[in-house]
Amino acid sequence: MMQQDWDLIIENKNRLLTLDLREVWRYRDLLLMYVRRDIVTFYKQTILGPLWFFIQPLLTTVMFMFVFGGIAGISTDGVPQAVFYLSGLVCWNYFADCLTKCSDTFNANQQIFGKVYFPRLVVPFSIVISNMIKMGIQFLLFLAVYLYYYATLGNFHVNAAVLLLPFLLLMLGCLGLGFGLLISSMTTKYRDLRFLVSFGVQLWMYATPIIYPLSVMKSNYPDKVWLIAANPLTAIIETFKYGFTGVGVFEWNYLFYSLAVTLAVMLFGIMVFNRVQKNFMDVI
């Protein structure tokens, strides 16, 4: 028979760890459309529009300075409170947004998933990319605050650990994506998890050294510091703070642990996602 070039090949995919990035790349226009939708249309009918990208972390930082820095008097290791809190919030907001939005992938897109075929991973990938753009905007706010305090005080400094910034952002995105895929896959059958996500994310923030430094836990509670260090976000955020301020806890073993957890969660999330996407329309 004469060889023919086919535009569409339908094949059985039984491999649970298959990413099939080549197929995702074929639908890159759709991916970019989802990214544009998340960035533009979400704030299209608001008064302040994209300014909310700046207002949200700025107001949260002011509240942390008043409550935790002023009333509670929690130490920030000599780093200006605005720089300390904002550095943690920039990282945390990116992770939390990736997790919460990816965890609603199946429920939020069940109508279009049931009518049109495209690689389902396009949707969570677009969430991670659009949140990366949002994080970049908030990072500019952090740099502005950082440069102001550096010029006026100068009691902190950048060090070589700041070169790990792209690696840290990749870990945050992959960790949020992995947990989001797991939760999204489980919520197709157990709807109660949707109500626990937002509550669980809030509790997770207080288990992460955002409003307090890890050094305080090591000095005051040395026998319980492992509880905070077991959080994979701890090493990522502490490394981010250490890179820009030179203050904090930076240990390679903590960072390698976070990397191992990130890879494990990512692979397990992809495996469960690929398994559920085959028949989730019959369940949901």
N, C-alpha and C positions, 0 to 999 in steps of 0.2 A: 504493500500500500504506500501511496505517496505520503511523505511526511508533511504534516500540517502544523502551523503555529496557532496555538489556542490563546484566546484572550483571558479565559477563565478556566481554571482547573479546580474541580471539586475533589477533595481527597479526605480520607478518614484520618483524624488526628487523635491518637491515643496517648501520646506522650504528655505526661502531666507537667513537665518542666519546660515545655516548648514556649518560647517567647515569640517566635516567628516575627522578628523585627523587620524582615524583608517585606512581609505583607503589611505591617504597620507603615512602613515607608511608602508603599504604594498608595496608602490612604493619607498621605501627609497633608493634602489639601483639607481634608476633613479635620485632621488634627489641628491645623492652624485655625480653622473656623471655630472649633471649640475653644481654643485659646483666646481668640478674639472675643467670642461671646462672653467668656468669664471675665475678661478685663473691661470691655467696653459696655456691654449691655447691662451688667449687674449694677452699675452706678449711673446708667443713662438717665433715669427719671428722678435722680436725687438733686438737691439744691447745690451741695458742695462737690458732688462728683468725686473725682480721684483724690481730692484733698482728704477724704476719709482714710486713705492709706497713711497719711501723716498724723491725722488727728487722733486716731485710735491708739497707737503706741505712745503718743505724746501725753495724752490724758492719763493713760494707765501708768506711765512713768511718774507723773506728778502725784498721782494717788499713792503709789508705792513710796515715794519720797516723804509724803506726809504721814502715812500710817506706819510703815515698817521702819523707815529711816528716822522719822521724827518722834512718833509716839512710842513705838516699840524699841527704838534705839538699836536696831540690829546692825552689826558692823558690816562695812563694805570693804574691808582690808585697806583702808586709806584711799581708795579710789573714789572720785566724786560720785555721789549717789546717782545723778542723772546718767552718767556714763555706765555705771555698774548695772543699773536696772534696764536701761535701754539695750545694752549689749545682749542681755539674756532674753529680753522680749523679742528682739528681732529674730533670733534663732527659734524661740519657742513658737511664735506666731506662724512661722513657715511650716514647722512640723505639725502643729495643731490643725492648721487649715488643710494640709495634705491629708491628714488622718480623717478628719470629720467629713470632708467632701468626698474622698475616695470610698469611705465606708457607706455612702449612700448611692453608689454607682448603679446597682441593679434596681433599687426601688425608684430612683429619680429618672431612670431612662428605660423603664420597662415597656413603655408604649412604643418607643422607636426601636428598641431591641426586638420586639415582637413583629415588626413590619419590614425592617430593612436589615440586610446583612452588611456588616463591616467588622473588622477586628475589635472585639470588645475592649481590649487593652488601650485602644485609642482614647477612650474617655478618661480613665485614671491617669494616663500619661499626660493628657492635656491639662489636667488639674495640677499635676506636679510642675509643669512648665509655666502655666499662668501664675501659680503661686510663687514661682521663682522670680517672675517679673515684679510681682507685688513686693516680694522680699527685697529685691534690688532697690525699689523706690524707698522702702523703709530704711535700707542700709545707708542711703544718701542722707537721711535724717540723722542717723547715728553718727555718720562721719562729720556732719555739721556740728553736732553737739560735742563730739570728741575733739575736733580741732579748736573749738571755742575754749574748752577747759584746758586743753594742752597749751594753748597760747597764754592763758591767764594764770594757770597753776604750774603745769609742767612737772608734776610729781609722779608721772607714769610715762611709760615709753613703749614703743613697738619693738618686738623682737622677732627672731627667725620663725617662731611658731605661726606667725601670720601667713606664711607661705602655704600653710595647710588649709587656708580658707576654702578654696574650691573643693577640696576633699571633704571638708566638714559639711559643706552645703549638700554635696552629693549624698553623704551619709544621712543627713536629715531628711532629704527627699525620699531616699530609698526606704528608710525606716518608716516614715509616714505612709508611703505607698504600700509597704508590706503589711502593716497593721490594718490599713484601710481595706485592702483586698480581702484579708481574713474576715474582718467584721462584715463587709458587704456580702461575702459569700454565706456567712452564717445567718445574716438577717433575712435571707430569702425564706428560711424555714422558721427561724426564731425571731419574731418581730420585736420582742421585748428588748433586744439588744440596741435597737434604735434609740430607746429612751435612756439607756445607760451610757451611751457614748459621750454626750455632752457633759454629764455628771462625772464620768470617769476621767475625762480630759481635764476638768477643773481640779480634781484631786491629784492627778498626775503632775500638774504644774507645781503644786506645793511639795511634791516629792522630788523636785528637780531644783538644783541650786540656782535659782533666778533671783529670789529676794534675799538670799543669804549665800555666803561663800562656803565652799566645801571645807576650807581651812578651819572655819568655826566649828564644824561638826567633828573634824579630826582632833581639835584641841579640847573641846568640851565633852564630846561623846566618842572617844576613840574606839570603844568596844561596839558601837552601833553604827559607825561610819560606813560599814559594808552595806547597810540597808540602802543608803543613798548611792553608793558606788555601784550597786547592782543595777541601778537604773541606767540603761544604755545611753540616755541623753546627757547624763552627768558629765562624762568625759568630753563629749562634743562641745557642750556649752562652756565648760571650764577651760578647754583648750582655746576656744574662741576668745574668751575674756583674757586669758593669759597672753595670747598673741598680740592683743592690742594694748594691754595695760602693763604687762610684765608682772602682774600680781595674780596669785591663784595657784591652783594645783594642776600641774601638767606632768603626767606620767604615761610613758608609752604603753605600759601593761594595761592601764585603764582604757586607753584609746584602742588598743588591739582587741580588748574584750568587747567594746562597743561595735567595732567592725565585725567581729564574729557574730554577735547577736543580730546586727543589721543584715548580714548575708543570710543567716538562718531564717530570720523572719521574712525576708524578701523571697527566698526560694520556696518556703512553705506557703506563703501567701499566693504565689504564682501557681503552685501545685493545686491548692484548694480552689482558686479562681477558675483554672482550666477545667477542673472536675465539675464545678457547679454550673458553669456557663452552658454546658451541653444540654441541660434539662431544667434550667431554672424557671423557664416560662411555664412549665407544667406545675411547678411548686408555688410560684408567687401569685 
